Amino acid sequence: MSSDKILPLLESLLLRIDRSGEIAPVGTSADRFLQQLGGPQPTLTQLFGATDFDRLVTSARSGDALIVDVPGSSGVRFGIKWQFAIPFDVDGQPPNQVLATGINWLPTSELLSTLTRENLLYKEMLLNLIPSFIVEKLLQQKIVQPKAYRDCSVMFADVVSFSKIAFHLDPVSLLKRLDQYFSAMDRVARQFQIEKIKTIGDAYMAVSGIPNRRPSHAVDAALAVLHILAALRKLQTTPQMVGSLDLSNWSFRFGMHAGPCIAGVLGSSRYLFDLWGDTVNIAARMESVGQGNTLTVSEAAQKHLAPLFQLQYVGEKSVKNIGDVKVYLVDRLLPAYSADAEGLIPNAAFLSRYQTDYFDGPGRPARSTMPPFFQALLTSAT
């Protein structure tokens, strides 16, 4: 099978599942997929191999994927890998919704006759290592030219006192815990269309607003970080103290800056997708001057966020080759735009402004390109 046919078959799906068992498509791909199944609404068992809603909740919280052979109409079957996320996970309350994202792995009969399972897993691993838009170009052209982006938001995160933690923990325990944290970040990032660029040691780098222009990039990234921090709090376990250092419960610093950058691929055998420019350097500096379990942003990012978020001015910090940059902490959504006490869940006023400011109107992206988190909220509101 030619490479230009592989990626369309690895089609991304997004479904919203209510505790009642109702399954609703989010976006045209999911709607088209459910139509291909035919008949009445599919059951949780048919789609996910799950006997009840709580099984999906368990998978969302553990990060476990479910691979299911889904029967469709006219004898066609679809092999799908599902991963789950809880969009509104409030402590002490059972969730009422779960988002299911899946890769449509072709009709099973066609899959067996055209690709080996090993080749398909290779494609999936490539998609996990390099952004999907880069994979498509590499498969088609073998070479990807660097591209300049006028406006995006770059985010960095790392662990406070990681070198001290690493000194006291054995390597297996250290990597296992780091994987738990990074996997939680990945799950949230997908819901906000945040592209993970790379991890180096305890550092995590991601970008919002690439490859497709999205004026909401800073808002999406900031709210994603607040949800990541909430997800990391849920990973807290019994403290393992060495002096004042907790080896079990780590603290993360997050930093963000908004501006232009250049994106491209290095290498011809071991591909590395990366970003370059002052935006990257300033974002890294915002992370390094931040405090644990907070999001620190530059003035450029603050201008994007001020209409919707509650921020604190910290002062000015020096950035090499740039000069002094005003620094802010992002606390939460403004109460006027929040549906919960923590300032994590956007309310109807937020959604109305979000659509009006970033998606409605000429020259702006279509609502169908909105991150899944917001699409699910809007679907729930209608």
C-alpha positions, 0 to 999 in steps of 0.5 A: 500500500502506498504511503499516501493511503496509509495516513488517511486510514489512520484516522483520528476519532473523538467520541463523548460518552455519558454515564447513561451510556449515550455515545455522541460523535465530536467532529465529522470523522467520528460522525462518519465512522458511527454511520459506517457501523449502521444500525442503532446506537452502538453499545459500550461493549461493541465499541470499547469492549467495556461492560460499563461506564466505570470501566472507561473511567478506570482506563482514563485514570490509568492511561490504559489503551483498549484495542477493540475489533469493532463490527460494522455494517455489511460484515466489515470490521474495524480494528481501533485503539482507544484512549480515554480522558475525563474532561471534567474530573472533580475531586470527590465526584464521579465523572459524568463524561469520558472522551474517547480518542481512537485511531481507525486502523482500517477495516480489519479484512483490508488491514490483514490483506494490505499491511502487517500488524508490525508495519501498522505499529511502526506507523503508530510509533512514528506518529507518537514520536513526530507530529502527524503533519510532519509524518505525512510530509516525510512519507510523501516527500522524504524531505520537510522544509523548515517553516516560519510561523508568525504566532504560536505558544511554546511551553516548557516544563521540568521537575524542581530539584530533579537532580537531587531526586535522581540521586536518591531514587534507583533508576527504575523507580525514577523512570517509572515515576517520570513516565507517569507524569509525562503520560498524564501531560500527554493525555491532557495535551491531546485534548487541547491540540498541544503538540509535544515536541520532545522530552529531554531528561525531566524537561517537557517541551510542547507548542500550541498553534502549529501547524494550523493557524489557531488564534486561540493558541495561548488560551488553549496552552494556558488552560491545558497547563492548568488541567495538567497541574490538576492531573498531576495532583491526582498522582500524589501518593504517600510522601517519601521524605529525605529531609525536606525532599519528597521523592514520591510527589514531584513539583513541576515548573511550567513556563510559556511565551507567545510569538513567532518561531521556525519549525523543521526536521533535522536528520535524514535517518533519525528524524528530530522535529524541533523549534527555533527562535527567540520565542523558544528561548524566552519560554525556556527562561519563563520556566526556569524563573518559575515556582513549583506547580505554577505557570509563569508567562511572559508579557507577550503571553499575558496579553493573550490571556488577560481577558479570560484568566486571573494573573499576577504580575511578578516583576521583570526577569533578564533573558539572554540576548533579549533584555528584561521581560515582564513576568506573570503567574497564571492563577486560574480562569477569571470567576466570570468565565469559570463554571467551577470554584478552581477556575478550571472549567469554562462556563457558557460566557467563556465559550461564547467569547471563545467562539466569537474572538477566535473562530467565528468570522471571516479569515478565522479557523472553522469551529470544526478545528477547535480543540476536542476539549472545547468541542466536547463542552459545546456539544454538552451545552447544546 
